[in-house]
């Protein structure tokens, strides 16, 4: 069971990486899920996710690209399906149909190209798919999202009568229009629409000459809008038929809702699947952005990051068109702890954060910017103490807080732990701080934990020289520019 607390995620800026990944999502639900990503709790779930992301990433630049996975959320529809006697709106069925059809397209695609998308297909095969829902919706609703005439015999009959009534209205109106034009009772515009009814534009002085009903007038009062008596009875019939049509549509939607309702959980699985596809798509796009790869996953206790980049720094420097320096760092059973020293602003913290952030990313199913020959194992815990921890909230001095933090480390630290400590031992009297840090370091070493620490204390450097499975390192500087080169030596 992997345990990584929220403070560790924040101190390594993991949420910022998630924001960058989420920017590549094409759905809101996908974005929400991406922002809530945490390292997998079970080790066996990490590698399958990484392989899925690797396949998705390959699809972005190869043949047989993965079909569009975009969809409109059906959260509201799923909620309503859980309420007895509720009825979905017409647009809700359109959304459900879209989700079902998009799911079907992806499932068929991955099955067809399972040779290329072995792991995505394996993931997709978990979905139980039935075409019954789509077929039933398509029987009732056309491609424009409207209820079909043949959705029921009653609706078909009503619409035939509607067509007939509209024809009668049109012919009777044209007859009246022609008659009153000859009488010169109408304005030049002749006709217009009022309250969805076709009306004559009658000169006010001739209002009493027209057989019909006044439905309005112009702002100046010069014109009166009248519906001819000849069309009035058909218009009333049309209104009644339109009401009947709406009632029949409501009945059809009610029946269709009851057909769909038992499949609520199935529809949710479709939406969850498409959300997962959106997250995988975003992870893949981000991998392209940072040139992320899947390193060699090893069961040995080994961490070999070759030409590793800090992803946030890499993206930032790309935007500014500045160079980013890769780093190579290695931890294994014969070299479990690295103590990095050197001046401030020398890049020590970046090195430490790079190790931690890449580990979190990989254990969250994200490809990382390293050389593909890099090797990484998984850790049950990642413990960090990075940055200035003095705050009103903890109501302790920086040193007291860090002392408490180290005590927590002692309780949690074991051979499957990765610890990362910035400015180890600082915050109080140099002699006391150095002595305590030395004691803590010896315990971490005895527990066979892996770790990287930065420090200014000479006694910690001496201790690292004396311990067989620990090493000292310094950050390399450019002697000409005096700028850090972000390289360990």
Buried (B, 14 or more C-beta within 10 A) or exposed (E): EBBBBEBBBBBBBBEBBBBBBBEBBBBEBBBEBBEEBBBBEEBEEBBBBBBBBBBBBBBEEEEEEBEEBBBBBBEEBBEBBEEEEBBBEBEBBBBBBBBBBBBBBBBEBBEEBBEBBBBBBBBBEEBEBEEEBBEBBBEBBEEEEEBBBEBBEBBBEBBEBBEBBBEBBEEBBBEBBEEBEEEEBBBEEEBBEBEEBBBBBBBEEBBEEBEBBBBEBBEEEEBBBBBBEBBBEBBEBBEEBBEBBEEBBEBBBBBBBEBBBEBBEBBBBBBEBBBBBBBBBBBBBBBEBBEBBBBEBBEEBBBBBBBBBBBBBBBEBEEEEEEBBBBBBBBBEEBBBBBBBBEEEBBBBBBBBBBBBBBBBBBBBBBBBBBEEBBBBBBBBBBBBBEEBBEEEEEBEBBBBBBEBBEEBEEBBEEBBBBBBBBBBBBBEEEEBBBBBBEBBEEBBEBBBBBBBBBBBEBBBEBBEEBEBBBBBBBBBEEEEEEBBBBBE
